[in-house]
Amino acid sequence: MPSAAPIRRHFASDNYAGVCPEAWRALDAANAGHTVSYGDDEWTARASDLLRETFETHCDVFFVFNGTAANSLALASTGQSYHSVLCHEIAHVETDECGAPEFFSNGMKVLQLPGANGKIDPGAIERVARKRADIHYPKPRAVTLTQATEVGTVYSVEEVKAIWARTKALGLTLHMDGARFANAVASLGVAPKEITWQAGVDVLCFGGTKNGTHVGDAVVFFNRALAAEFDYRCKQSGQLCSKMRFLSAPWVGMLEDGAWLRRAAHANAMASRLRAGVQGIDEVRLLFPTQANSVFVDLPSGVTHALHQVGWKFYTFIGEGGCRLMCAWDTTEEDVDRFVADLKTAIRDASASSQHVAASSRSAG
Ligand SMILES: Cc1ncc(COP(=O)(O)O)c(C=O)c1O
């Protein structure tokens, strides 16, 4: 029997994917001759203008190396070291940034909020923010929400506005971790402005890497007062790229002809295909609605192990447990179908082996 072709693309993370052609071409084009460093170059100006066009507003834009830095520095810019930031209990800023928001803000406390499907329950904001008002407790300053969420769900415009209503009433700033913002917009089919500044978002960390660039996220300040001296924050934290054109040029490639949305829509479509492929299999329990580019499932542990054994990589530690199957801009229909076929084989083998064990113990008995 011919051996199966090696698995080239996995469902572990959209970070596993390479650079998409539009971003790569722009990088290549930027790699010509000398140009001014530290962001005073044409590529950075063009990328910033394209972001302003995308959001249809004046906003201040900064490019940093990754999402952790973007979130941490953006949150730090909302207040002082004695403030607190409220986030969902499984938010990346809480669970996966190694305390960077606290570190870069010199001590802001991150407080957790509950909510189903990875989304903040708006009612909890007031409860947590008003829990204490004395000088011994950090003063609430901002709320951060993740769009799309860590479990692949997407806040609707109305849901973001419901959170905004609470933050506004409490005088809090609204931050959006948009590591998968492109997937969220592609899923919602709304104009980017509708789900950001028109819904009360003060500052957005717009993820480039998961969308198809090689590195770098954009911090977009709709509330421009918050951007005061943000360039100093970037420099001090080692986030001011000297050859900035190589952080900003891929954004030009992604934004110029809408590649950012096309690529995200494709990743979302692959997740929908994957969900359709596993739906209805008795041994597979779907954990969350699939609204962006990931599918979360609960599998029998032997099946997870068997899939890992045949070479599939996917995570089992994100969110509230289960397996996270993440699609990327380059996931193909064949990748999805092959995974589903391997999953069905693993389930069949696991069931055959448990029947065999049962039969042997009966005959032994
Ligand atoms: C929800 C979310 N926010 C932010 C990030 C950015 O992280 P990084 O610093 O690895 O770019 C990630 C990456 O996995 C993420 O999933």
PDBQT file of the ligand as one rigid body, heavy atoms in Angstrom, charges set to zero:
ROOT
HETATM    1  C1  LIG A 401      -6.761  36.182  20.970  1.00  0.00    +0.000 C 
HETATM    2  C2  LIG A 401      -5.309  36.465  20.741  1.00  0.00    +0.000 A 
HETATM    3  N1  LIG A 401      -4.816  37.673  21.047  1.00  0.00    +0.000 NA
HETATM    4  C3  LIG A 401      -3.554  38.006  20.808  1.00  0.00    +0.000 A 
HETATM    5  C4  LIG A 401      -2.690  37.093  20.233  1.00  0.00    +0.000 A 
HETATM    6  C5  LIG A 401      -1.329  37.558  19.871  1.00  0.00    +0.000 C 
HETATM    7  O1  LIG A 401      -0.301  36.848  20.326  1.00  0.00    +0.000 OA
HETATM    8  P1  LIG A 401       1.194  36.938  19.816  1.00  0.00    +0.000 P 
HETATM    9  O2  LIG A 401       1.895  37.786  20.789  1.00  0.00    +0.000 OA
HETATM   10  O3  LIG A 401       1.641  35.535  19.860  1.00  0.00    +0.000 OA
HETATM   11  O4  LIG A 401       1.215  37.541  18.442  1.00  0.00    +0.000 OA
HETATM   12  C6  LIG A 401      -3.122  35.799  19.951  1.00  0.00    +0.000 A 
HETATM   13  C7  LIG A 401      -2.210  34.773  19.431  1.00  0.00    +0.000 C 
HETATM   14  O5  LIG A 401      -2.370  33.601  19.548  1.00  0.00    +0.000 OA
HETATM   15  C8  LIG A 401      -4.482  35.471  20.209  1.00  0.00    +0.000 A 
HETATM   16  O6  LIG A 401      -4.973  34.270  19.915  1.00  0.00    +0.000 OA
ENDROOT
TORSDOF 0
